[in-house]
Amino acid sequence: MPDQPDQTAPFNLAAHVLREGQSCADKTALEIHGPDGADCWSYRRLIDATRGTATGLLELGLRPGDRVLMRLGNSVEFPLAYLGAIAAGLVPIPTSAQLSRPEITRIAKALDPALVIAGPGIACPDHPAPVLSADDLHRFHHLPPADWHRGDPDRPAYIILTSGTSGQTRAVVHAHRAILARRMMWDGWYGLRADDRLLHAGAFNWTYTLGTGLMDPWSIGATALIPRAGTASTDLPALLERSKATIFAAAPGVYRQILRSDMPGLPALRHGLSAGEKLPETLRAAWRTATGREVHEAFGMSECSTFISGNPDRPAPPDTLGWPQNGRRIALLDDNGATVAPGAPGIIAIHRDDPGLMLGYHGDPEATANRFAGDWFLTGDLACGTEAGALRYLGRNDDMMNAGGIRVSPIEVETALTDHPGVTEAAACEVRVGPETTVIAAFWSGPAPIAEDQLRAFAAERLASYKLPRLFVRVDHLPRGANNKLLRRALRQDWEKNHGQT
């Protein structure tokens, strides 16, 4: 394994990711697989394109510390823009291509980017920042290489977006040092080796793919495999076989979909990885039966990536998340910030010295401070410890929803719906529609019925597709407590009881 760098020396995240590739420049760093073959990128080509991109961005007049809003689709330009910006000392902001114009306009207003990089057909914000097209970005690949912008490992490197319990999108600022925490996943989750070929089922522009599928394999000098845009889940089993993937990474929903197909023999595959949402034990068992391989799950969040997991050398016991990765400082705390007794439920907390922990929420020091109890960052997720020290997940202690691994605030959905003139009030919550399936449901009241298709179309103009409710339920009134607080949990429990899902 490569030596751990000095965490106090001048540092650049992109230089660290591509450091091993400099010593194996002719090795394949990336293969983008389609039905007609693969587009292969050597480490030399990847490094040259990254540093050329950095040069092009700097020649636009950008300066270190400037923020760059990424509005790119599922293409290799996404990781190249990300790494190229970081190489130049800029701060990229990767965003979902599904965000609507009003959504991305609100984000741009809060973050005030110096540049927007936009792919065709993707909504851009109403903001004065200049817009660089994906075609112009592509031309940067062949420019002379920029020097790596090295500096304090604690300076901002990138910003990712997450929904908070306030209902407003929060901008999570991460430092250059965050890449060093990802090394704890190599043994603690992946069992990652330099000779691995890691196939990630996600798109380039998903942060799970960006980290697990690209940054981590490249940091160790392995080969990343990505399906070409438009690849169906039913095509993944054949791709796993054809690409000779040794590790497969996906969200639980993808495992569920591909298990509906006949699985070929996969002699090269060592194991699978899962993250984004809880992996049901029945799904893990079905994969094991179909392939003879294990799936190792990891737990994390936007503010600290993944930090609890099982791994090939130490699989998580059934119905647990696994163990804190080596090098992590994790505790279970009660509501007063004290460590809970063994076996008792507590809030999962991360010590502020963890290198993977965020610097804070951009422009919101109060929200940042509210997430801490002394030196501990409170995740808002509940767990209890087993006798073996593994952690058993108990759920969230707030009303956040999970849409395919992406956290969605109910307030954001509710605000979009109550803009409709026929909706008096609305509540959104995650409800169980099957033994292993949950969806976002919208409960609403109003003076007259509204066709579900009309409500869905109205919401689709204001919300990204992954935030859209799958169920729209009209009710006479919404349940509220003595202090008039909306009781979303009661809505969920009543619906599941009436529909046989309790």
N, C-alpha and C positions, 0 to 999 in steps of 0.2 A: 504494500500500500504506500502511496506517496507520503512523504514527510509532512507533518502538520506545520504550516507556516507560522512565523512569529506574529501573534495577534496585535502587537503594538507597532510593527513596522509599516511604512507606507504600503498601501494595499489597493488592489482593484479586483472586484468580483469577476469581471469578464476575463481578465488575465489569468486568474486562478482557475476558472472553468476550462480554459484552453491551454493551460500550462503543459499537461501531459501530452496533448496532441502535438506540441512542437517537437517532441522527441520521437514521434511516430507519424510524421507528416503524410506519408503515403498510405497509411491505414484508413479504412473506410470509417468515417465518423457518423454518417447519416445515410440511410436508405429510405426513400419515399416510395412505397410499394403500391402499384396498381395492377390491373389484370394483364397488362401488356409488358410487365417488367418493373424495374426499379430505377429511379434516378439516384445515382450515388454521389455523395460528397466526401472527398478525402478530408483529412484534418487540415491539409495545406489549403485547400479551396475554402473550407469553413473559416479558417483564421484570416485568410486574405480578404474574404468578403466582409467579415466582421470589422476588421481594421480599416478597410476601404469605406465602409458605411460610417465609421467614426469620423473619418476625414471629411466625407461629404456633409455630415451634419455640422461639423465645426466650420466648414466653408460657408455655410448659410448664415454665419454670424452668431450661432449659439455659443453660450459660455458655460463652463462647468457649474452645475447646480441648477441650470434651467430644466424645466419640466417638459416632457414630450408626451403628448396624448396619442396612444396607439389605437387606430381604428382600422384594423387589418383583419382579413379573413383567414381561412384555413390554408395557409401557404408558408413556405420556408421563409418568406420575408418577415414573418412575425418574430421568430427567434433571432434573426439577423438584426432587425431593428432594435430589439431588446438588448442584445449583447453589444451592438455597435454603439448605442446610446450610453450604456454603462462604461464601455471602454473609453469614451470621450469625457467621462465625468458628468454626463447628463443624467437625469432622473426619469426613466421611462414609466409610463402609466398604462399597462396593458388593460384593455377593456373588452367586454363581450361584444361581438359584432351584432348581437341581437338587440342591443339597447336602442330605444327609439330616440328620435331627435330631441323631444323634450327632456328625456332622461339624461342624455349625454350633454345637453346644454346646461342642465343644473350642475353636473359634475365639473364641466369646464369652468363655469362661473366660480365654483368653490376653489378649484386648483389653479386657475389662471395659467394654462400651459403657454410656453413660448412657441410651440410648434404642434400641429396636428398632422399625423401621418395617416393617410386615408386610402383604403382599397375601394375598388369600384362597387357601387351599389350599397355601401355601408353609410348609415346616417352620420352626418357630421354636426358638430355643435354650432349654434349661433354664437360665435365668439370671434374676436378680431385677430386671433393668432393665424399666421399664414398656414396654408395647407400644402403638404408635400404628397404627391401621388405615389402609389406603389410602383408605377413605371419609373418615375424619377428616382425613387429609392433604389430600385434594381440597378440603375446605372452607376450607383456608388460602389458596387462590388469591386470594380476594377481600378479604383483610384489608389494612389500610393498609400501605404499603411500609416495610420496615425500612431503616435506613441500612446502607450497605456497611461491614463490619468491616474496616478497613484496618490494616496493621501490617507487621512485618518480612517481606519476601518470602521469607526462609528459614524461616519458621515452618511447621509442618505444615498441609497443606491437605486431604489425603485419603490413604487407605490402600487398597492393593489387595493381593490375596492371590496367592501363587504357591507352587508346591511346590519345596522345595529338595532337594539330594542327600541330606540327612539323613533324608528321608522325612516330615518334619513340614512342615505348611503354614507359610510365612513371611509375615509382614505387612510389606509394603513401604511405607514412609512417604515420601510425596512433598511437596515444598514448594510454596507458591503460585507461586514462580518457574518451576515446571515448564512452565506454559503458554507461557512465553516461548520455550522450546526448541522447542515445536511450530511456531512461526513459521518455523523453519528447514526444515520440511517443505513449506511452501507452494510455494516454488520448487524445493527439493531433491527433492521427490517428486510433489506434486500438480499443479503448474502451476495453482494455485488462484487464482480471480478473484472479485471481488465479484458478478459477474453469473452465476456458476455455479449450477447446480442439481445437487447431489451426492446420488445415490441410494446408500445403503448397504444391502446385503442382510441384514445382521445384525439381531438383536433389540436393543431399547433397552438391555437389561440385560447387554450384552456390552461389555467395556472397549474393544474395537476399534471398535465402533459409537459408543460414548460419545465417544471422541477424534476419530477420523477422520470419523465420520458426523454429529456434532453440534457438538462444541466448536470444531473448526477452521472449518467453514463459518460458524458464528455469529460467530467472532472477526473475520472479514473482511467480514461483512455479506452473505453468500451465503444461499442457500436449501437447507435440508436436507430430503431426501426419505427416508421410512422406510416399508417395507411394513407393513401392518396385521398384528397377530398372527395366525398361522395361514396366512399366505400361502405357498403351495408354490413350490419352486424353478422348477417348470414354468410358473408364472405370471409370472416375472420378465421374460422377454423382452417380453411385451406391456406390462408395467408400465414398462419402460425406454422403450418407444415412446410410450405414452400420457402419461407424466409429463414428456416432453421433457427427460430427464436429460442433462446435459452431461458428467458424470463418474460412473462406476460403481465402487463399492468392494465387495469381497467376499474371502472366503478361497478358496484354490485349489479346494477341494471344491465350492464353489458354482458356480464357472466350469465345472467338469467336468459337473455335473448339468444346468445350463441349456443346454449345448451339445448335449445329447441331444434338444432341442426345435428346431423350425424357428425361425431368427432372422429377425425382421422387419427392414425397413430402419430404420436409426437415424440419421437426418440430424442430430439435435441432439448426439449423443454424440461427444465429442472423444477420450476414452481411458478405460481402466480402471485400477484400482489393486488390488494384491494384497498381503496380509501375513498373518501368523499361522503359516505354514509355507512351506517352499521351493516355489516355483512351477516345475513341470517345463517344460522348453523345448517339449516336444511339446504341452502344453496351451496355452502361449502362442501357438504357431504355429496351433493349431486355432482359437483365438479370432480371431486375425488373419485367417484364411481366411474365417471365418463372418461377421465384421463389418467387416473392413477397418480395424480400429482396433488400437492397441497396448495392452498391459497393462504398467504400470510397477510393479515389485516393490519392497518395502521390507523391511529386516531390523531387528529390534529385540528388546526383552525387557521384562519387567515393570519392571525396575529403571531403565530409561532410554527406554521407548517405542521408536520407530523412529529410526535415526540413520544408516543406510547405504541408499542407494536409487539407482535411475535416475529420470529425469524426462523430460517431453516435449521439453525442449530438449537433453537429453543422455541418450538411452536407454542403459541398461546393455548392455555387450557380451554376446553369448550366453554362457550358463553362468556368469555372474557375478552378484553382488549389486548391483553398481553402485559408487558412490563415497560416501565420507563426505560428509554434507551440509555446505554452507558454514556455518562457525561451529563445527563439531564438532572436537574433538581426539581422534583415533583412532590407535591404534598396534597393531602386531602384535608380541607379546612371546614370548620363549622361557620355559622353565620357571624360569629364574633372574631373570626380570623385565627382561631386556635386549631391545632391538629386534632383530628377526631380519634377516638379509640379504635383499635384494630377491629375490622369487620363492620364498623359503623359507616353510614353514608356521609359523604362530604363533597364539597366543591373541589374539582380538580384545579390545582393552582401551580403556577410555574414561577420559579425564582427569577427576579429581575436580572440576575447575572447570566442567564441562559443566552448564548450568542445568537440564537434564533429568534429571540423575542423582539417584537417590533420596537422602534424608537418611540412611537406614539401615533395618535390620530392627527393627521394634518389639520392645523388650524383649530384644534379643539383640546386644549390642555386640560379642561375640566373633565371631559369625557375620558381622557387618558387616566387622570388621577383617580377617577371613580372606579376604575377597573382594578385598582390595587388595594390590598390590605397589608400595610407595611411594605415589606420587600416582596410580597407575593402577588402575582397577576392572577386574577380570578377569571377562569374561563367561562363560568356560568353553566358548566356541565357537571352532573353528579355521578359519582362512582363510589364503590366500596372495595376494600381490599380483601383478597382471599388469604387463606393460611399460607399459600405458596408465594404471596407477594404480588400476584397478578391483580389487575384492576377489572372489576365488573361494572360495565356501564349501566347507569340507571336512568339516563335521559337528561333533557335540558331543564334548567330551573327557571326558564322564561318561556315566552310564547313563540320563539323563533321557529320557522318552518324550514324543511329541507326539500329542495327540488332537484333531484338527481345529483346530490352532493353539494349544491350551492345553497347557502343560507339565505332565506328570504324573510324580510320583516312583514308581519301581518299588517302593520300600520300603513306601509307603502301600498299594499293591495287595497286596503280599505279606503285610503285617500283617493285612489283612482276611481273606485266604484261610486263613492259619494259625490263625485263631480257630475254624475248622471242626474238630470233633473227629476227623475222618477224614483230615485233612491233616497230614503230618509236617513237611514243609517246602515252600516255594514260592519261585519266582522269576518276575518279570515283566520282559518286554522287548518292544521294538518289532520286529516282523518284517515282511519284505516278502512280500506275497501276490500282487503283480502288478508290472508294470514301473514303475508310478507310484503304487502303493498300499501303505501299511503299516498294520498294526493292532497293538493291544496283545495280547500272548499271555501266558498264565499256564502255567508248567510246574510240576507238583507231584508229590510222592511221598506214598505212604500205604500202609497195610497191605492195603487192598482198593479195587477200583474204586468210583468215585462217579459217578453220572449227571451229564452236563454241565449239564442243566437245573437240577439240584439245586444244583450249585456256583454257577451263575450267579445263581440266586435268593438264595442265601446271601450272595454278594458284593453284590447289589443292595440289600440291607438296610443295608449299611455304606459304600457308595461312591456318589458321584454317577454318573449314567448314562454321562457321557463318560469316566469312569475305568474302566468295566467292561471286562474282557478280552473280546475277540471269539473267541479261541481258548483252549481248556483242554486241555492235553496232559499226560497222566500219564507219568512217567519213573521208572526204578528209583532213580535218585539224581541229585542236582544236581552239576554240575562245580565243583570248587573248586581254588584254587591252593595253593602250598606254605604260605602263611600262613593257609589256610582261607578266603580271600576268595572269595565267590561269583563265578563267571565267567559273567556274563550274556551277554557278547559271544560266548562259545563256544556257548552255547545257541542264540543267534540264528543264528550261522554254520552250525551243524549242521542246524538246522531248514530254513534256506533252501537248503542244499546238497541235502538229502533231498527237497525239494519243488520243485526245479528253479528256484529264484529267485536263484541266485548269478550 
